[in-house]
Amino acid sequence: MRILDRQRYWAFVKAYIICYVSLVGLIVVIDAFANFDEFSQVASGSALLAKICRYYLVRTSLFFDRLSGVIAMMAAVFTATWIQRNNELLAMLAAGIGTKRVVRPILVSAVLVNGLAVLNQELVMPKLADELQQKPAHFEGRKITQIHTREDANHTSIGVGTGGKGDPDRQIVTKFHAFLPLPNQGAFATIDAAEAAYIPEGHPTAPHTGGWLLRRGRITPPDTAIDPELLIELETPAGLEGFPPSLDGLTDLGGRTFFLKTGVSFKAITRDHRQWFRYASTGELIAALTDPANAPEKTEIAVFLHARMLRPLMSMALLFLSLPLVLGGEGRNMFINLGLSLATSAAYFATINVASYLGGNGVLPPMIAAWGPLILFGTVAAARWDTIRT
C-alpha cells in the first residue's frame, strides 16, 4: 500500500467517525429528551442512567444499519473535497495519476463499510431484535408485553386474552386463546388456557412437538369433537413427562391439558407484526415468505427482502452519484459540495421510500419496487462517473 493510499484510507476513517458520532449523537440526545418521561416511569437515579445507556447502546446497531450508506457517502465527499482543498488532486494529476486511481481508496473504504453493514444486519440485529422493538417505557431486557393474533394454514387463530404476557426465554404465554374452525361440522370452537408453552419441532424430550402445550385449559362448547391430529388431550401428570415445567413449577395444575398442533410459533405471536422483519436475518426472511402466519405482511416482507439483497449495490450507487459532484466541482466550497450531495441523497431516498410503499401496498410487484430505483439511479450514476476528467 502506498503512502498516499494510506493517507486517504485514514482520512476516510476519520471523516466517517466524525460524521457518525455527530449524527448519531444528535439523534440520541434529541430522542433521549423526547422519551425522558417514559424512562422515568420505570427507573430513577443511577438505574435510570443505566437504562438509558443500555437502550441506546442496543440501538447503535440499528443506527449503523440505517445510516451506514449515507454516512459513507458523506465521508467520501469530505475526503475527496479535502484532497481538492489542499491541491493534492492537482499535484497527483500532474504526476500522471488519474482521478479514478486517486479515489480508489475511498471506493474500497465504502465497500468495507457495506461489508460491515451486512455483518451487522445478519449477525447482530437478529440477536437484538426483541429489544430493538421495545419502547422506552417497556424496555426491560427480554420481557414481552404485546402479543398479536396469528393464523396458521388450517385457519386456526392463536393469541392471548387481555393481560396475557410472554416469556421469550421459556417460550411460554399466559391467558392463551385459540379459535378453531370446524368445517366438517359447520361450526367453530375456542380453547382457553391459563398457560401455554410452545414446543418447537425437534425438542429433545417432549413426546409431542410443533405446537402448544396448554395447561389449565377448557374447550367451548365443552363437548366439541376436534380432529385428534390437531388437538390431543393429555393425562395429568403422566402425559406431561418430557415437557418443560410450568411457570409456577407445579405438576398438577388442575383443569384439562391439551397439545395443539399448529405452525404458529411463539415468535409469530410475540413479534411486532409491522416491524419484526426489519430486524431479521436474510435466512429468516426467506423462511417467513413460506409461513402462513405471515400472510398479512407477506408482500411487505418480499419487498424488504429484495431491498435487503440490493442494499450494498444501492449504497455504492449513491456514492457514484455524489462523488462526481465533488470531483467535477473544483473551486467550490466543501459545504456546497456536501449540500449538493445531500440533495442528491434526499431525491435518492425519497424515490426508494415511495417505491417501497407502492410495493408494500401491492401497487408495484416486489421485484420492480426494489430493482426500479437501482436501475434508475445506477444508470444516472454510471453516466455521471464517465464525466469525471482523468
C-alpha atoms as one frame of an Amber mdcrd trajectory, in Angstrom:
protein
   0.000   0.000   0.000   1.416   3.388  -0.974   1.777   6.350   1.338  -0.884
   8.419  -0.435  -3.301   5.471  -0.353  -2.787   5.089   3.400  -3.402   8.794
   3.829  -6.749   8.599   2.005  -7.828   5.497   3.930  -7.069   7.271   7.182
  -8.839  10.431   6.006 -11.943   8.399   5.156 -11.920   6.667   8.562 -11.614
   9.984  10.398 -14.395  11.561   8.335 -16.656   8.548   8.862 -16.128   8.505
  12.632 -16.736  12.245  12.927 -19.913  12.117  10.786 -21.229   9.005  12.568
 -20.607  10.288  16.094 -22.026  13.718  15.275 -25.175  12.470  13.569 -25.906
   9.582  15.925 -25.077  11.722  18.951 -27.574  14.340  17.820 -30.244  11.673
  17.287 -29.609  10.140  20.718 -29.730  13.479  22.546 -32.980  14.550  20.875
 -34.609  11.132  21.316 -33.491  10.826  24.955 -35.020  14.188  25.863 -38.223
  13.328  23.979 -38.563   9.991  25.812 -37.225  11.058  29.212 -40.659  10.915
  30.835 -41.144   7.336  29.635 -37.756   6.314  31.013 -38.631   7.992  34.322
 -41.756   5.870  34.689 -39.738   2.684  35.179 -36.463   3.833  36.794 -34.791
   6.647  38.714 -31.334   7.728  39.820 -28.433   5.566  38.676 -30.860   2.896
  37.427 -32.375   5.493  35.074 -28.945   6.356  33.656 -28.103   2.662  33.207
 -31.428   2.072  31.482 -30.910   4.969  29.050 -27.353   3.854  28.273 -28.405
   0.279  27.568 -31.389   1.396  25.487 -29.249   3.472  23.117 -26.288   1.092
  23.175 -28.580  -1.615  21.816 -29.827   0.805  19.180 -26.315   1.525  17.959
 -26.660  -1.447  15.630 -29.929  -0.011  14.291 -28.394   3.427  13.712 -25.456
   1.877  11.881 -27.809  -0.203   9.725 -29.916   2.793   8.745 -27.125   5.346
   8.299 -24.077   3.395   7.118 -24.717   4.152   3.436 -25.403   7.865   3.722
 -22.560   8.424   6.209 -20.179   6.554   3.890 -21.236   8.971   1.149 -20.650
  11.963   3.449 -17.220  10.650   4.468 -16.296  10.101   0.813 -17.400  13.625
  -0.088 -15.393  15.148   2.769 -12.317  13.087   1.856 -12.472  13.987  -1.845
 -13.148  17.651  -1.095 -10.213  17.784   1.319  -7.931  16.401  -1.393  -9.013
  19.243  -3.673  -8.852  21.863  -0.947  -5.175  21.065  -0.313  -4.421  20.924
  -4.050  -3.369  17.292  -3.683  -5.522  16.239  -6.626  -3.846  18.760  -8.936
  -0.388  17.543  -7.899  -1.290  13.886  -8.476  -2.841  14.655 -11.846   0.357
  16.471 -12.806   2.303  13.347 -11.798   0.253  11.293 -14.236  -2.081   9.643
 -11.689  -5.678   9.521 -12.914  -8.579  10.843 -10.849 -10.229   7.432 -10.643
  -6.996   5.958  -9.318  -6.795   8.733  -6.734 -10.250   7.961  -5.337  -9.801
   4.162  -5.396  -9.059   4.006  -1.619 -12.307   5.898  -0.992 -14.276   3.352
  -3.005 -12.566   0.436  -1.260 -13.361   2.009   2.125 -17.030   2.350   1.155
 -17.113  -1.325   0.120 -15.668  -2.315   3.501 -18.312  -0.237   5.298 -21.010
  -2.019   3.265 -19.479  -5.342   4.319 -19.701  -4.341   7.978 -23.324  -3.293
   7.439 -24.121  -6.738   6.014 -22.495  -8.459   9.007 -24.456  -6.185  11.336
 -27.809  -6.966   9.704 -27.157 -10.715   9.534 -25.435 -11.388  12.866 -26.028
  -8.549  15.338 -29.517  -7.162  14.741 -31.340 -10.550  14.744 -29.946 -11.255
  18.233 -31.137  -7.864  19.484 -34.476  -7.909  17.637 -36.636  -8.292  20.773
 -35.048  -5.299  22.478 -34.932  -3.178  19.329 -38.721  -3.410  19.016 -39.466
  -2.311  22.581 -40.386   1.234  23.556 -38.561   3.119  26.331 -41.327   2.571
  28.900 -41.303  -1.184  28.211 -37.570  -1.681  27.767 -36.986  -4.443  30.319
 -34.464  -6.750  28.688 -36.328  -9.661  27.103 -39.772  -9.335  28.685 -42.680
  -9.174  26.220 -45.985  -7.442  26.942 -47.503  -7.080  23.459 -48.815 -10.245
  21.796 -50.649 -10.443  18.471 -53.112 -12.911  16.975 -51.847 -15.116  14.145
 -53.484 -17.674  11.856 -51.979 -20.925  10.557 -52.604 -22.924   7.373 -55.687
 -24.588   8.985 -57.147 -21.122   9.756 -56.623 -21.689  13.482 -56.130 -18.308
  15.164 -53.616 -18.198  18.021 -53.300 -15.356  20.523 -53.826 -14.359  24.141
 -56.537 -12.673  26.159 -56.332  -9.291  27.885 -53.396  -9.133  30.252 -51.558
 -12.083  28.713 -47.768 -11.907  28.725 -44.900 -13.839  27.198 -41.620 -15.228
  28.481 -39.237 -15.455  25.472 -36.599 -17.475  27.317 -39.048 -20.333  28.057
 -41.456 -19.554  25.175 -44.472 -19.511  27.468 -47.525 -17.229  27.346 -50.328
 -16.713  29.849 -54.055 -16.378  29.116 -53.731 -18.326  25.873 -56.688 -18.193
  23.467 -57.272 -20.065  20.194 -60.121 -20.069  17.684 -60.600 -23.348  15.761
 -62.927 -23.512  12.748 -64.646 -26.884  12.291 -65.559 -27.024   8.587 -66.903
 -30.593   8.762 -69.360 -29.594  11.464 -70.152 -26.154  10.116 -69.190 -24.625
  13.461 -66.236 -23.408  15.466 -64.690 -23.909  18.897 -62.495 -21.869  21.203
 -59.744 -23.057  23.501 -58.582 -21.081  26.526 -55.668 -21.970  28.786 -54.117
 -20.278  31.784 -50.668 -21.128  30.436 -49.305 -22.328  27.105 -45.760 -23.397
  26.237 -44.572 -23.561  22.643 -42.793 -26.844  21.849 -40.733 -26.482  18.647
 -40.023 -29.268  16.209 -37.018 -31.313  17.283 -37.491 -30.815  21.033 -35.238
 -33.461  22.679 -37.630 -34.774  25.349 -41.218 -33.740  24.567 -43.480 -36.559
  23.264 -45.317 -34.063  21.019 -43.642 -31.224  19.092 -44.571 -28.486  16.646
 -47.348 -26.899  18.690 -48.527 -25.625  22.063 -48.818 -27.443  25.392 -51.911
 -25.997  27.076 -52.289 -26.205  30.858 -55.494 -25.485  32.830 -57.444 -25.366
  29.599 -61.065 -25.599  28.529 -62.925 -26.013  25.243 -66.063 -24.106  24.354
 -68.503 -25.777  23.691 -67.271 -28.467  26.151 -68.482 -31.455  24.113 -66.858
 -30.361  20.822 -65.214 -33.200  18.885 -61.934 -31.986  17.362 -59.649 -33.835
  14.984 -57.105 -35.738  17.164 -54.404 -34.879  14.632 -54.972 -31.239  15.568
 -55.752 -31.358  19.299 -54.625 -34.073  21.730 -55.873 -34.270  25.324 -53.150
 -35.389  27.733 -53.452 -37.189  31.047 -52.168 -35.342  34.116 -49.469 -35.808
  35.340 -48.385 -38.855  33.283 -48.932 -37.116  29.939 -46.638 -34.243  30.910
 -43.468 -36.314  31.159 -40.784 -34.854  28.913 -42.444 -31.451  28.598 -40.863
 -28.307  30.112 -42.120 -27.360  33.598 -44.767 -24.694  34.041 -44.064 -21.161
  35.189 -45.025 -21.878  38.801 -43.294 -25.264  38.837 -46.406 -27.262  39.718
 -47.192 -30.567  38.039 -50.908 -30.850  38.804 -52.383 -27.530  37.705 -55.994
 -28.634  37.518 -58.293 -28.307  34.515 -57.685 -30.075  31.210 -54.331 -30.384
  29.478 -54.022 -30.338  25.680 -51.430 -30.288  22.956 -52.438 -28.129  19.988
 -50.624 -28.801  16.696 -50.064 -25.600  14.751 -47.494 -23.810  12.637 -47.894
 -20.596  14.646 -44.779 -20.304  16.801 -44.046 -18.262  19.891 -42.125 -15.710
  17.827 -45.028 -15.357  15.403 -47.394 -14.039  18.099 -44.920 -12.005  20.165
 -43.097 -10.015  17.489 -44.216  -6.652  16.148 -46.246  -7.564  13.066 -45.172
  -4.426  11.177 -41.534  -4.131  12.218 -40.130  -7.542  13.145 -38.877  -8.456
   9.671 -36.740  -5.310   9.537 -34.523  -6.853  12.225 -34.497 -10.415  10.873
 -31.666 -12.104   9.019 -31.967 -12.886   5.318 -32.481 -16.580   6.066 -35.363
 -15.749   8.415 -36.939 -13.511   5.778 -36.807 -16.268   3.159 -38.383 -18.740
   5.605 -41.035 -16.169   6.566 -42.324 -15.975   2.975 -43.488 -19.615   3.202
 -45.037 -19.294   6.669 -48.850 -18.867   6.555 -48.689 -16.927   9.820 -47.031
 -14.070   7.923 -49.741 -13.788   5.258 -50.847 -10.236   6.280 -47.392  -8.766
   5.639 -46.080 -11.211   3.035 -45.903  -8.539   0.322 -44.005  -6.141   2.598
 -41.562  -8.910   3.508 -40.963  -9.688  -0.171 -40.252  -6.029  -0.963 -37.955
  -5.692   2.036 -36.101  -8.904   1.156 -35.384  -7.678  -2.378 -34.261  -4.304
  -0.998 -32.078  -6.049   1.588 -30.290  -8.049  -1.103 -29.704  -4.902  -3.165
 -28.670  -2.602  -0.310 -24.875  -2.810  -0.894 -25.389  -2.004  -4.580 -27.732
   0.863  -3.717 -25.180   2.309  -1.288 -22.484   2.208  -3.948 -24.875   3.780
  -6.466 -25.382   6.675  -4.024 -21.618   7.064  -3.740 -21.138   7.082  -7.517
 -23.919   9.670  -7.761 -22.280  12.015  -5.267 -18.541  11.783  -5.892 -18.692
  13.230  -9.444 -20.353  16.347  -7.993 -17.253  16.879  -5.888 -14.597  15.750
  -8.340 -16.112  17.948 -11.038 -16.587  20.923  -8.770 -13.108  22.317  -8.337
 -13.118  25.602  -6.508 -16.463  25.070  -4.796 -16.701  25.277  -1.035 -16.640
  21.975   0.873 -20.089  22.588   2.325 -21.562  23.442  -1.071 -20.293  20.089
  -2.347 -21.787  18.347   0.677 -25.074  20.202   0.209 -25.323  19.078  -3.422
 -24.573  15.511  -2.353 -27.200  15.613   0.393 -29.769  16.975  -2.077 -28.966
  14.032  -4.348 -29.348  11.710  -1.341 -32.734  13.234  -0.492 -34.052  12.524
  -4.003 -32.496   9.073  -3.847 -34.109   8.068  -0.538 -37.437   9.666  -1.417
 -37.615   7.536  -4.567 -36.705   4.383  -2.641 -39.324   5.050   0.061 -42.059
   5.761  -2.469 -41.211   2.597  -4.412 -41.193   0.537  -1.186 -44.557   1.992
  -0.154 -46.100   1.204  -3.533 -44.619  -2.290  -3.470 -45.770  -2.992   0.092
 -49.330  -1.976  -0.819 -49.442  -4.122  -3.938 -49.325  -1.276  -6.469 -45.961
  -2.471  -7.817 -44.578  -6.021  -7.909 -41.965  -6.509  -5.144 -39.159  -7.056
  -7.639 -39.956  -3.843  -9.560 -40.280  -1.861  -6.313 -36.769  -2.918  -5.286
 -34.958  -3.042  -8.622 -36.566   0.041 -10.199 -34.682   2.645  -8.093 -31.393
   0.762  -8.572 -31.810   0.706 -12.347 -32.773   4.393 -12.397 -30.043   5.744
 -10.135 -27.476   3.205 -11.296 -27.875   4.485 -14.853 -27.520   8.114 -13.738
 -24.511   7.218 -11.570 -22.771   5.462 -14.464 -23.358   8.483 -16.707 -22.044
  10.862 -14.054 -18.992   8.735 -13.369 -17.968   8.889 -17.022 -17.937  12.705
 -16.846 -15.025  12.717 -14.383 -11.940  14.170 -16.032  -8.850  11.960 -15.843
